[in-house]
Every structure is written in C-alpha cells, then in structure tokens.
Amino acid sequence: MNQSRPQFFGMLAGLFLAAGLVFSSMLATTAWVKIKNSQFITVKGSARKNVKSDLAMWTADFSVQAPTLLEAQRQLKEDRSKVEGFLNGAGMTNHFFKAIIIEEQRAMFENVTTNREEGGGRVVSSQQKTVGYKLKQSVEARSENVDRVAQLDSDSTALVEQGVMLTADAPKFIYTKASEAKIEMLGEATKDARIRAEQIAGQGKRILAGLSSADMGIFQITPLHSSETSGEGLNDATAREKTITAVVTATFLLK
C-alpha cells in the first residue's frame, strides 16, 4: 500500500504536466494562427528620456498690518524694498510685483440708547468700525538657473528675520522644450513599436509591409524614477530632474 502511493502521485504529476504542455501548445498555436491569418498587427511602443528643468519660478506673499491705511502703505513700501534687495542680491533680476490687495479690518461695537417710549426699555444697536488695514502683495521671480532658485527658497528665511511677514510657495521647475521633445520621442516610440511588431510577426512567419496608422498615447512628464502615471497625462513642476514618457499605438500591415 505504501509503495503504491508514490506511484499514484507520480502518475498524477505526469498527467498535470502533460495537460499543461498541451494547453501551452494550444495557446501558442492560437496566437500563431491569428498572426498568420491577419492582415494587420497592432502593438504599443514607448520611449523615455531623462531631462533637467530649464526654468524655475519662485512666488511669495508678504503683508503688513497698521491702524491707518497710510501707515500700512508706508510699511509695505519698506518691506517691498527689502524683498527687492534680497532678490537682486541673489541675482534674480527677472522678477515683478503684483497688485496690492487691501483688506479693511473691522470690529463690532455696541451703541446703547435709552428708549423713552412706553415700556421704559432700551434699544441696543451695533455697528462695524474700521480698526486697521492689512495690505498684501505678491512677488514672482523666474530664472533659467534652477539651482539658484532652489537655494533662493531656502535663503528666504533671511527676510523673515528682518521682520517681513513673508510666505513662500514651493518653487516650480519647468522643462520648456517639452513640445520639441514630444515630436522626437513619438518617432522613437514608433520605432520601438515596429521592433515589437517584427518580433511578434516573426512568430507567425510574417513580415511587416508598412505602417498603417499610429495613435499617440498619453504624454507623461514625471519626477525622475517616479512610477506615477495618470490617464489624463502628467506635467510635473516639483522636481528639477524629470522623465518624459511617450507611448504610441501603431498598426502595421502584414505581408
């Protein structure tokens, strides 16, 4: 009885192996027949290119508060001079200031008046009164020296130490030659698709006659080494170094 068990399991293993080989053979045969009988073959090709951003933008807001509008304007003018001096000292001559936003700071006051009508009660009324002004202005700096802009973001704390109420956004890093790269990479992606199509067609003993159509896929610009993708495409502005990915779905005529 014990000796028959190994033989039984061995027979089962042999049957499963044989069935697997038959199934694989059927799949390969089916794929070969499809390629052999078809007049077209459609494949996807891709191309990737690593690039470094060639434009950086830095934006920040600074604000002041004062009891009167005149005093607030004076303080804002002083802070603007500090911000401009900081940017010029960092070599950021390409910058501009946006329009000033004025916010009135109001408080609620109660005025109590005696009611002399019947009942001898009193009427309490309230009104708003301006107690101060808050002025805010934005500044934007641009440079092709992306490393300098990245350093600028770190050094901007010096303005806070000078008493400037400054809030800076994270720098934006842009690759401005994306349109040119897109044309080049679509060509590379089509070449990649042709290589894939030739390999597949060769399994059915067919050769490619020519390109029938090519559809551009989603164009992705992502941080270097990132695996993030989007069905609508990505255009990253957070990383200095990026990867551009182009995908093409190509259909080739077979002969």
Summary of the structure (lengths in Angstrom):
residues: 255
radius of gyration: 35.2
end to end distance: 61.3
largest distance: 117.1
contacts: 702
relative contact order: 0.21
helix: 38%
strand: 39%
